[in-house]
Amino acid sequence: MHRQHYDRVIREWCAATGMPPWSEDDDKHIEIDGTICGLIPGGEDEPDVMHVLIDLGPDDDTGLYRYLLEQNTPLGNADHGCFGLHPVTGSVIYRACFHLSASTDGTQLPEKINELIESARDRLSALYIQ
């Protein structure tokens, strides 16, 4: 069945947060603790995936690009996400995805995304600590 878990997870998320539900085929931009996140459904080849793009804002540091590429290299990242630049805004983004299953609880996704935001911000701020 196409997207059997995605629609349920969205409904659970919306019921828990009071947000109006969105169509399972729509990209959704939300704000979590002041950070804009894009939620993009997987395509036909990955129907129960939710791509999460976290906007970390602009950064003009000259060492940024090398640092982001170095951060993308390790295979040990628990979320298997990667850094990039938004093609329109130029903002630094962090992209990860959630594989949705029967055990995925949509009420917990906002907190899991918040953890991704904090982790990505910590990794990005490490550039300036070095």
VMD Tcl script that builds the backbone (N, CA, C; Angstrom):
set m [mol new atoms 390]
animate dup $m
set s [atomselect $m all]
$s set {name element resname resid chain x y z} {
  {N N MET 1 A 0.849 -1.179 0.000}
  {CA C MET 1 A 0.000 0.000 0.000}
  {C C MET 1 A 0.895 1.242 0.000}
  {N N HIS 2 A 0.568 2.183 -0.876}
  {CA C HIS 2 A 1.339 3.409 -0.998}
  {C C HIS 2 A 1.139 4.310 0.227}
  {N N ARG 3 A 2.214 4.664 0.875}
  {CA C ARG 3 A 2.215 5.572 2.033}
  {C C ARG 3 A 1.254 5.148 3.138}
  {N N GLN 4 A 1.291 3.916 3.508}
  {CA C GLN 4 A 0.378 3.455 4.550}
  {C C GLN 4 A 0.686 4.056 5.912}
  {N N HIS 5 A 1.929 4.434 6.159}
  {CA C HIS 5 A 2.290 4.978 7.469}
  {C C HIS 5 A 2.375 6.497 7.465}
  {N N TYR 6 A 2.708 7.080 6.353}
  {CA C TYR 6 A 2.919 8.522 6.274}
  {C C TYR 6 A 1.670 9.298 6.694}
  {N N ASP 7 A 0.528 8.957 6.123}
  {CA C ASP 7 A -0.717 9.667 6.434}
  {C C ASP 7 A -1.069 9.540 7.914}
  {N N ARG 8 A -0.903 8.344 8.484}
  {CA C ARG 8 A -1.206 8.137 9.904}
  {C C ARG 8 A -0.280 8.984 10.784}
  {N N VAL 9 A 0.994 9.011 10.449}
  {CA C VAL 9 A 1.963 9.777 11.235}
  {C C VAL 9 A 1.616 11.269 11.196}
  {N N ILE 10 A 1.242 11.770 10.032}
  {CA C ILE 10 A 0.835 13.176 9.916}
  {C C ILE 10 A -0.379 13.446 10.812}
  {N N ARG 11 A -1.375 12.567 10.753}
  {CA C ARG 11 A -2.580 12.766 11.570}
  {C C ARG 11 A -2.252 12.751 13.058}
  {N N GLU 12 A -1.382 11.839 13.483}
  {CA C GLU 12 A -0.985 11.773 14.893}
  {C C GLU 12 A -0.239 13.042 15.303}
  {N N TRP 13 A 0.674 13.488 14.459}
  {CA C TRP 13 A 1.434 14.714 14.713}
  {C C TRP 13 A 0.463 15.878 14.894}
  {N N CYS 14 A -0.443 16.042 13.953}
  {CA C CYS 14 A -1.374 17.171 13.982}
  {C C CYS 14 A -2.312 17.111 15.188}
  {N N ALA 15 A -2.774 15.930 15.529}
  {CA C ALA 15 A -3.644 15.791 16.702}
  {C C ALA 15 A -2.891 16.184 17.969}
  {N N ALA 16 A -1.622 15.835 18.051}
  {CA C ALA 16 A -0.829 16.123 19.256}
  {C C ALA 16 A -0.430 17.586 19.356}
  {N N THR 17 A -0.263 18.254 18.222}
  {CA C THR 17 A 0.234 19.641 18.239}
  {C C THR 17 A -0.847 20.678 17.977}
  {N N GLY 18 A -2.019 20.234 17.531}
  {CA C GLY 18 A -3.086 21.176 17.208}
  {C C GLY 18 A -2.945 21.793 15.827}
  {N N MET 19 A -2.017 21.314 15.035}
  {CA C MET 19 A -1.859 21.809 13.667}
  {C C MET 19 A -2.946 21.216 12.779}
  {N N PRO 20 A -3.357 21.966 11.761}
  {CA C PRO 20 A -4.275 21.354 10.798}
  {C C PRO 20 A -3.514 20.346 9.932}
  {N N PRO 21 A -4.130 19.202 9.643}
  {CA C PRO 21 A -3.441 18.193 8.816}
  {C C PRO 21 A -3.178 18.724 7.410}
  {N N TRP 22 A -2.099 18.244 6.828}
  {CA C TRP 22 A -1.783 18.611 5.456}
  {C C TRP 22 A -1.887 17.363 4.593}
  {N N SER 23 A -1.992 17.578 3.302}
  {CA C SER 23 A -2.106 16.467 2.367}
  {C C SER 23 A -0.801 15.679 2.356}
  {N N GLU 24 A -0.917 14.372 2.251}
  {CA C GLU 24 A 0.280 13.543 2.265}
  {C C GLU 24 A 1.165 13.782 1.042}
  {N N ASP 25 A 0.661 14.425 0.010}
  {CA C ASP 25 A 1.475 14.711 -1.179}
  {C C ASP 25 A 2.122 16.092 -1.127}
  {N N ASP 26 A 1.812 16.882 -0.110}
  {CA C ASP 26 A 2.329 18.240 -0.016}
  {C C ASP 26 A 3.613 18.314 0.798}
  {N N ASP 27 A 4.502 19.214 0.354}
  {CA C ASP 27 A 5.631 19.602 1.195}
  {C C ASP 27 A 5.057 20.501 2.276}
  {N N LYS 28 A 5.604 20.435 3.457}
  {CA C LYS 28 A 5.100 21.247 4.567}
  {C C LYS 28 A 6.280 21.944 5.221}
  {N N HIS 29 A 6.131 23.239 5.442}
  {CA C HIS 29 A 7.142 23.995 6.178}
  {C C HIS 29 A 6.559 24.354 7.530}
  {N N ILE 30 A 7.298 23.986 8.566}
  {CA C ILE 30 A 6.851 24.246 9.921}
  {C C ILE 30 A 7.970 24.925 10.688}
  {N N GLU 31 A 7.630 25.491 11.823}
  {CA C GLU 31 A 8.629 26.090 12.697}
  {C C GLU 31 A 8.651 25.305 14.005}
  {N N ILE 32 A 9.849 24.868 14.376}
  {CA C ILE 32 A 10.039 24.161 15.645}
  {C C ILE 32 A 11.071 24.951 16.435}
  {N N ASP 33 A 10.648 25.517 17.545}
  {CA C ASP 33 A 11.524 26.324 18.404}
  {C C ASP 33 A 12.320 27.358 17.613}
  {N N GLY 34 A 11.636 28.058 16.705}
  {CA C GLY 34 A 12.262 29.142 15.953}
  {C C GLY 34 A 13.051 28.717 14.730}
  {N N THR 35 A 13.044 27.434 14.403}
  {CA C THR 35 A 13.778 26.934 13.237}
  {C C THR 35 A 12.789 26.415 12.200}
  {N N ILE 36 A 12.938 26.894 10.961}
  {CA C ILE 36 A 12.071 26.443 9.883}
  {C C ILE 36 A 12.552 25.086 9.391}
  {N N CYS 37 A 11.603 24.172 9.262}
  {CA C CYS 37 A 11.893 22.828 8.774}
  {C C CYS 37 A 10.952 22.502 7.625}
  {N N GLY 38 A 11.501 21.941 6.578}
  {CA C GLY 38 A 10.692 21.451 5.473}
  {C C GLY 38 A 10.471 19.961 5.649}
  {N N LEU 39 A 9.232 19.533 5.534}
  {CA C LEU 39 A 8.884 18.113 5.614}
  {C C LEU 39 A 8.418 17.703 4.226}
  {N N ILE 40 A 9.138 16.783 3.615}
  {CA C ILE 40 A 8.868 16.416 2.231}
  {C C ILE 40 A 8.624 14.917 2.161}
  {N N PRO 41 A 7.476 14.531 1.611}
  {CA C PRO 41 A 7.191 13.100 1.523}
  {C C PRO 41 A 8.108 12.417 0.519}
  {N N GLY 42 A 8.407 11.144 0.787}
  {CA C GLY 42 A 9.198 10.358 -0.153}
  {C C GLY 42 A 8.414 10.125 -1.430}
  {N N GLY 43 A 9.128 9.805 -2.480}
  {CA C GLY 43 A 8.504 9.552 -3.773}
  {C C GLY 43 A 7.982 8.133 -3.887}
  {N N GLU 44 A 7.650 7.761 -5.097}
  {CA C GLU 44 A 7.107 6.426 -5.365}
  {C C GLU 44 A 8.050 5.313 -4.907}
  {N N ASP 45 A 9.351 5.553 -5.005}
  {CA C ASP 45 A 10.318 4.526 -4.644}
  {C C ASP 45 A 10.606 4.470 -3.147}
  {N N GLU 46 A 10.095 5.432 -2.392}
  {CA C GLU 46 A 10.287 5.468 -0.934}
  {C C GLU 46 A 9.055 6.067 -0.275}
  {N N PRO 47 A 7.916 5.392 -0.387}
  {CA C PRO 47 A 6.639 5.977 0.024}
  {C C PRO 47 A 6.513 6.290 1.515}
  {N N ASP 48 A 7.184 5.556 2.357}
  {CA C ASP 48 A 7.049 5.804 3.793}
  {C C ASP 48 A 8.311 6.411 4.374}
  {N N VAL 49 A 8.777 7.443 3.678}
  {CA C VAL 49 A 9.916 8.231 4.131}
  {C C VAL 49 A 9.461 9.678 4.256}
  {N N MET 50 A 9.899 10.318 5.305}
  {CA C MET 50 A 9.686 11.754 5.459}
  {C C MET 50 A 11.065 12.406 5.468}
  {N N HIS 51 A 11.354 13.183 4.413}
  {CA C HIS 51 A 12.602 13.938 4.361}
  {C C HIS 51 A 12.420 15.180 5.222}
  {N N VAL 52 A 13.436 15.504 5.986}
  {CA C VAL 52 A 13.405 16.673 6.855}
  {C C VAL 52 A 14.570 17.567 6.475}
  {N N LEU 53 A 14.261 18.804 6.094}
  {CA C LEU 53 A 15.275 19.798 5.772}
  {C C LEU 53 A 15.204 20.885 6.830}
  {N N ILE 54 A 16.312 21.082 7.533}
  {CA C ILE 54 A 16.364 22.032 8.637}
  {C C ILE 54 A 17.153 23.250 8.194}
  {N N ASP 55 A 16.522 24.414 8.225}
  {CA C ASP 55 A 17.178 25.655 7.812}
  {C C ASP 55 A 17.983 26.216 8.979}
  {N N LEU 56 A 19.297 26.192 8.838}
  {CA C LEU 56 A 20.185 26.669 9.896}
  {C C LEU 56 A 20.634 28.104 9.666}
  {N N GLY 57 A 20.123 28.737 8.626}
  {CA C GLY 57 A 20.410 30.146 8.370}
  {C C GLY 57 A 21.636 30.352 7.495}
  {N N PRO 58 A 21.842 31.602 7.101}
  {CA C PRO 58 A 22.990 31.921 6.245}
  {C C PRO 58 A 24.295 31.912 7.032}
  {N N ASP 59 A 25.376 31.687 6.318}
  {CA C ASP 59 A 26.700 31.712 6.935}
  {C C ASP 59 A 27.710 32.000 5.830}
  {N N ASP 60 A 28.501 33.034 6.020}
  {CA C ASP 60 A 29.468 33.434 5.002}
  {C C ASP 60 A 30.905 33.111 5.373}
  {N N ASP 61 A 31.096 32.287 6.388}
  {CA C ASP 61 A 32.450 31.930 6.811}
  {C C ASP 61 A 33.184 31.241 5.663}
  {N N THR 62 A 34.410 31.644 5.402}
  {CA C THR 62 A 35.157 31.091 4.273}
  {C C THR 62 A 35.512 29.626 4.464}
  {N N GLY 63 A 35.602 29.152 5.688}
  {CA C GLY 63 A 35.919 27.748 5.934}
  {C C GLY 63 A 34.698 26.856 5.999}
  {N N LEU 64 A 33.524 27.451 5.839}
  {CA C LEU 64 A 32.277 26.706 6.014}
  {C C LEU 64 A 32.143 25.534 5.053}
  {N N TYR 65 A 32.382 25.757 3.774}
  {CA C TYR 65 A 32.109 24.716 2.785}
  {C C TYR 65 A 32.971 23.483 3.009}
  {N N ARG 66 A 34.230 23.705 3.292}
  {CA C ARG 66 A 35.113 22.564 3.582}
  {C C ARG 66 A 34.614 21.827 4.827}
  {N N TYR 67 A 34.260 22.583 5.849}
  {CA C TYR 67 A 33.794 21.984 7.102}
  {C C TYR 67 A 32.525 21.154 6.866}
  {N N LEU 68 A 31.571 21.696 6.097}
  {CA C LEU 68 A 30.328 20.962 5.838}
  {C C LEU 68 A 30.611 19.661 5.095}
  {N N LEU 69 A 31.485 19.712 4.121}
  {CA C LEU 69 A 31.827 18.498 3.384}
  {C C LEU 69 A 32.509 17.480 4.294}
  {N N GLU 70 A 33.368 17.958 5.178}
  {CA C GLU 70 A 34.013 17.044 6.132}
  {C C GLU 70 A 32.982 16.426 7.071}
  {N N GLN 71 A 31.980 17.199 7.486}
  {CA C GLN 71 A 30.936 16.679 8.370}
  {C C GLN 71 A 30.061 15.638 7.681}
  {N N ASN 72 A 29.977 15.709 6.357}
  {CA C ASN 72 A 29.160 14.751 5.609}
  {C C ASN 72 A 29.851 13.409 5.402}
  {N N THR 73 A 31.138 13.347 5.622}
  {CA C THR 73 A 31.914 12.148 5.313}
  {C C THR 73 A 31.726 10.988 6.287}
  {N N PRO 74 A 31.739 11.205 7.615}
  {CA C PRO 74 A 31.655 10.057 8.529}
  {C C PRO 74 A 30.371 9.243 8.348}
  {N N LEU 75 A 30.528 7.948 8.399}
  {CA C LEU 75 A 29.371 7.057 8.274}
  {C C LEU 75 A 28.690 6.808 9.605}
  {N N GLY 76 A 29.300 7.246 10.694}
  {CA C GLY 76 A 28.798 6.942 12.025}
  {C C GLY 76 A 27.675 7.831 12.520}
  {N N ASN 77 A 27.217 8.789 11.743}
  {CA C ASN 77 A 26.118 9.639 12.202}
  {C C ASN 77 A 24.861 8.795 12.380}
  {N N ALA 78 A 24.260 8.879 13.541}
  {CA C ALA 78 A 23.085 8.063 13.846}
  {C C ALA 78 A 21.926 8.344 12.898}
  {N N ASP 79 A 21.776 9.596 12.464}
  {CA C ASP 79 A 20.633 9.934 11.616}
  {C C ASP 79 A 20.957 9.872 10.124}
  {N N HIS 80 A 22.206 9.624 9.774}
  {CA C HIS 80 A 22.656 9.522 8.378}
  {C C HIS 80 A 22.317 10.774 7.578}
  {N N GLY 81 A 22.236 11.913 8.247}
  {CA C GLY 81 A 21.924 13.162 7.580}
  {C C GLY 81 A 23.159 13.791 6.961}
  {N N CYS 82 A 22.929 14.892 6.256}
  {CA C CYS 82 A 24.047 15.599 5.640}
  {C C CYS 82 A 23.748 17.095 5.572}
  {N N PHE 83 A 24.811 17.874 5.514}
  {CA C PHE 83 A 24.697 19.317 5.371}
  {C C PHE 83 A 24.693 19.683 3.902}
  {N N GLY 84 A 24.128 20.831 3.611}
  {CA C GLY 84 A 24.129 21.354 2.253}
  {C C GLY 84 A 23.766 22.816 2.278}
  {N N LEU 85 A 23.600 23.371 1.076}
  {CA C LEU 85 A 23.154 24.750 0.928}
  {C C LEU 85 A 21.836 24.741 0.173}
  {N N HIS 86 A 20.882 25.511 0.664}
  {CA C HIS 86 A 19.592 25.600 -0.014}
  {C C HIS 86 A 19.815 26.286 -1.354}
  {N N PRO 87 A 19.334 25.698 -2.447}
  {CA C PRO 87 A 19.626 26.260 -3.769}
  {C C PRO 87 A 18.983 27.624 -4.038}
  {N N VAL 88 A 17.961 27.987 -3.299}
  {CA C VAL 88 A 17.297 29.273 -3.516}
  {C C VAL 88 A 17.768 30.321 -2.513}
  {N N THR 89 A 17.770 29.972 -1.236}
  {CA C THR 89 A 18.079 30.968 -0.200}
  {C C THR 89 A 19.565 31.058 0.135}
  {N N GLY 90 A 20.324 30.014 -0.164}
  {CA C GLY 90 A 21.737 29.986 0.202}
  {C C GLY 90 A 21.971 29.645 1.664}
  {N N SER 91 A 20.919 29.367 2.409}
  {CA C SER 91 A 21.054 29.006 3.817}
  {C C SER 91 A 21.701 27.632 3.950}
  {N N VAL 92 A 22.394 27.452 5.059}
  {CA C VAL 92 A 22.905 26.133 5.403}
  {C C VAL 92 A 21.705 25.295 5.834}
  {N N ILE 93 A 21.611 24.095 5.304}
  {CA C ILE 93 A 20.528 23.196 5.698}
  {C C ILE 93 A 21.133 21.880 6.178}
  {N N TYR 94 A 20.367 21.199 6.990}
  {CA C TYR 94 A 20.714 19.839 7.373}
  {C C TYR 94 A 19.579 18.967 6.887}
  {N N ARG 95 A 19.909 17.912 6.153}
  {CA C ARG 95 A 18.885 17.033 5.597}
  {C C ARG 95 A 19.017 15.641 6.190}
  {N N ALA 96 A 17.908 15.140 6.691}
  {CA C ALA 96 A 17.846 13.782 7.216}
  {C C ALA 96 A 16.506 13.198 6.770}
  {N N CYS 97 A 16.309 11.940 7.031}
  {CA C CYS 97 A 15.006 11.372 6.700}
  {C C CYS 97 A 14.605 10.371 7.771}
  {N N PHE 98 A 13.311 10.260 7.913}
  {CA C PHE 98 A 12.725 9.297 8.839}
  {C C PHE 98 A 12.050 8.210 8.010}
  {N N HIS 99 A 12.401 6.976 8.299}
  {CA C HIS 99 A 11.730 5.840 7.673}
  {C C HIS 99 A 10.554 5.493 8.581}
  {N N LEU 100 A 9.363 5.640 8.053}
  {CA C LEU 100 A 8.151 5.461 8.843}
  {C C LEU 100 A 7.682 4.009 8.769}
  {N N SER 101 A 7.279 3.487 9.903}
  {CA C SER 101 A 6.809 2.103 9.973}
  {C C SER 101 A 5.583 2.053 10.877}
  {N N ALA 102 A 5.070 0.856 11.095}
  {CA C ALA 102 A 3.906 0.682 11.957}
  {C C ALA 102 A 4.197 1.133 13.385}
  {N N SER 103 A 5.450 1.108 13.787}
  {CA C SER 103 A 5.794 1.499 15.160}
  {C C SER 103 A 6.138 2.983 15.304}
  {N N THR 104 A 6.156 3.734 14.196}
  {CA C THR 104 A 6.452 5.160 14.275}
  {C C THR 104 A 5.294 5.895 14.928}
  {N N ASP 105 A 5.602 6.651 15.962}
  {CA C ASP 105 A 4.599 7.427 16.691}
  {C C ASP 105 A 4.703 8.885 16.252}
  {N N GLY 106 A 3.700 9.345 15.517}
  {CA C GLY 106 A 3.714 10.713 15.006}
  {C C GLY 106 A 3.756 11.766 16.097}
  {N N THR 107 A 3.281 11.432 17.297}
  {CA C THR 107 A 3.309 12.418 18.381}
  {C C THR 107 A 4.730 12.692 18.847}
  {N N GLN 108 A 5.662 11.779 18.556}
  {CA C GLN 108 A 7.048 11.946 18.986}
  {C C GLN 108 A 7.935 12.600 17.929}
  {N N LEU 109 A 7.452 12.710 16.694}
  {CA C LEU 109 A 8.292 13.266 15.632}
  {C C LEU 109 A 8.728 14.707 15.870}
  {N N PRO 110 A 7.873 15.605 16.360}
  {CA C PRO 110 A 8.366 16.966 16.604}
  {C C PRO 110 A 9.574 16.986 17.548}
  {N N GLU 111 A 9.553 16.168 18.581}
  {CA C GLU 111 A 10.682 16.121 19.515}
  {C C GLU 111 A 11.915 15.514 18.847}
  {N N LYS 112 A 11.722 14.495 18.023}
  {CA C LYS 112 A 12.854 13.892 17.314}
  {C C LYS 112 A 13.468 14.890 16.336}
  {N N ILE 113 A 12.635 15.682 15.681}
  {CA C ILE 113 A 13.160 16.700 14.768}
  {C C ILE 113 A 13.884 17.773 15.570}
  {N N ASN 114 A 13.360 18.130 16.728}
  {CA C ASN 114 A 14.034 19.100 17.591}
  {C C ASN 114 A 15.422 18.583 17.998}
  {N N GLU 115 A 15.531 17.304 18.266}
  {CA C GLU 115 A 16.839 16.715 18.581}
  {C C GLU 115 A 17.784 16.811 17.387}
  {N N LEU 116 A 17.257 16.598 16.171}
  {CA C LEU 116 A 18.067 16.765 14.957}
  {C C LEU 116 A 18.553 18.202 14.828}
  {N N ILE 117 A 17.649 19.152 15.095}
  {CA C ILE 117 A 18.011 20.574 15.020}
  {C C ILE 117 A 19.161 20.866 15.976}
  {N N GLU 118 A 19.031 20.434 17.211}
  {CA C GLU 118 A 20.073 20.690 18.204}
  {C C GLU 118 A 21.394 20.046 17.806}
  {N N SER 119 A 21.345 18.824 17.320}
  {CA C SER 119 A 22.556 18.127 16.899}
  {C C SER 119 A 23.224 18.841 15.723}
  {N N ALA 120 A 22.431 19.236 14.740}
  {CA C ALA 120 A 22.980 19.933 13.571}
  {C C ALA 120 A 23.571 21.277 13.980}
  {N N ARG 121 A 22.884 22.009 14.844}
  {CA C ARG 121 A 23.416 23.301 15.315}
  {C C ARG 121 A 24.715 23.111 16.101}
  {N N ASP 122 A 24.776 22.071 16.937}
  {CA C ASP 122 A 26.002 21.785 17.693}
  {C C ASP 122 A 27.154 21.478 16.754}
  {N N ARG 123 A 26.887 20.662 15.742}
  {CA C ARG 123 A 27.944 20.309 14.787}
  {C C ARG 123 A 28.392 21.533 14.004}
  {N N LEU 124 A 27.461 22.385 13.630}
  {CA C LEU 124 A 27.805 23.597 12.889}
  {C C LEU 124 A 28.582 24.571 13.769}
  {N N SER 125 A 28.191 24.714 15.024}
  {CA C SER 125 A 28.884 25.647 15.911}
  {C C SER 125 A 30.299 25.166 16.238}
  {N N ALA 126 A 30.568 23.869 16.093}
  {CA C ALA 126 A 31.918 23.337 16.338}
  {C C ALA 126 A 32.929 23.958 15.390}
  {N N LEU 127 A 32.476 24.417 14.228}
  {CA C LEU 127 A 33.371 25.095 13.282}
  {C C LEU 127 A 34.020 26.303 13.907}
  {N N TYR 128 A 33.275 27.003 14.746}
  {CA C TYR 128 A 33.759 28.257 15.325}
  {C C TYR 128 A 34.497 28.064 16.642}
  {N N ILE 129 A 34.414 26.852 17.190}
  {CA C ILE 129 A 35.092 26.547 18.434}
  {C C ILE 129 A 36.537 26.098 18.164}
  {N N GLN 130 A 36.754 25.519 16.994}
  {CA C GLN 130 A 38.069 24.971 16.639}
  {C C GLN 130 A 39.118 26.046 16.540}
}
mol reanalyze $m
mol bondsrecalc $m
mol representation Tube
mol addrep $m
